[in-house]
Amino acid sequence: MTHPLRENLSVVVLDGAEWIRCAKCEHRFCGADQDWRRFGKVRLLPPTKAGGLMSVLSGDYLLRQIYCPSCAVLLDTNFVERNPE
C-alpha cells in the first residue's frame, strides 16, 4: 500500500513496516516515524536565488534545498538562518 506524503514523497508499507520514499525513483529515506529531511541531500544557496527581492535577507538567511540523494528530485525548499544561535 502506498499513499502520498507530499509532492515527490510517499509512504509505503514494505515487509510490514512503513517507509518514506521518493515517489520518482523509490529510494527509501527512512521509517515513517523519522524525519525524512535528515536523510536528503542538502544544498545551501544565497537567498537571491529565489529572486532579487530576497536581497534584504542576504547575510542573515540562506535558501536550503533538499533533494533525493538517488535521483536529485527537489523535495523541499525553505529559508534558514545563516548562523542559528
Phi, psi and omega per residue, in radians:
M1 nan 2.392 3.141
T2 -2.311 2.444 2.991
H3 -2.489 2.576 -3.091
P4 -1.187 2.472 3.040
L5 -1.735 -0.781 3.054
R6 -2.888 3.116 -3.134
E7 -0.998 2.254 3.116
N8 1.255 0.133 3.035
L9 -2.307 2.508 3.095
S10 -2.447 2.819 3.042
V11 -1.883 2.257 -3.084
V12 -2.284 2.543 3.065
V13 -1.705 2.075 3.113
L14 -2.278 2.224 3.135
D15 0.939 0.636 3.091
G16 1.419 0.032 3.134
A17 -2.095 2.606 3.102
E18 -1.592 2.302 -3.128
W19 -2.185 2.593 2.969
I20 -1.704 2.275 -3.125
R21 -2.485 2.833 3.095
C22 -1.191 2.302 -3.141
A23 -1.318 -0.303 -3.121
K24 -1.514 -0.936 -3.050
C25 -1.908 -0.098 3.122
E26 1.217 0.374 3.043
H27 -1.117 2.281 3.100
R28 -1.443 2.184 3.104
F29 -1.528 -0.967 -3.021
C30 -2.987 3.101 3.024
G31 -1.165 2.708 -3.076
A32 -1.128 -0.293 3.138
D33 -1.588 0.063 -3.131
Q34 -1.890 2.897 3.116
D35 -1.516 1.889 -3.070
W36 -1.076 -0.440 -3.105
R37 -1.069 -0.494 3.140
R38 -1.219 -0.275 -3.046
F39 -1.893 0.021 3.125
G40 -1.567 2.901 3.055
K41 -1.472 2.267 -3.050
V42 -1.913 2.406 3.037
R43 -2.241 2.247 3.107
L44 -1.843 2.289 -3.074
L45 -2.276 2.765 3.028
P46 -1.141 2.591 -3.096
P47 -1.050 -0.420 -3.127
T48 -1.169 -0.224 3.041
K49 -1.146 -0.316 3.084
A50 -1.585 -0.012 3.128
G51 2.312 2.681 -3.093
G52 -1.034 -0.545 -3.130
L53 -1.157 -0.268 -3.135
M54 -1.438 0.051 -3.130
S55 -1.059 -0.427 3.110
V56 -1.148 -0.310 3.134
L57 -1.589 -0.161 -3.104
S58 -1.028 2.410 -3.132
G59 1.631 -0.546 -3.113
D60 -1.873 -0.488 -3.055
Y61 -2.299 2.760 3.036
L62 -2.225 2.684 3.034
L63 -1.587 2.078 -3.129
R64 -1.846 2.184 3.078
Q65 -2.030 2.382 3.128
I66 -2.017 2.253 -3.085
Y67 -2.084 2.794 2.972
C68 -1.221 2.262 -3.137
P69 -1.228 -0.235 -3.112
S70 -1.634 -0.840 -3.043
C71 -2.048 -0.083 3.092
A72 1.193 0.334 3.043
V73 -1.202 2.437 -3.132
L74 -1.266 2.267 -3.093
L75 -1.935 -0.563 -3.076
D76 -2.794 2.566 3.060
T77 -2.443 2.312 3.061
N78 -2.752 2.987 3.081
F79 -1.683 2.411 3.081
V80 -2.259 2.695 3.099
E81 -1.175 2.439 3.139
R82 -1.122 -0.819 -3.134
N83 -2.226 1.349 -3.135
P84 -1.138 2.483 -3.103
E85 -1.885 nan nan
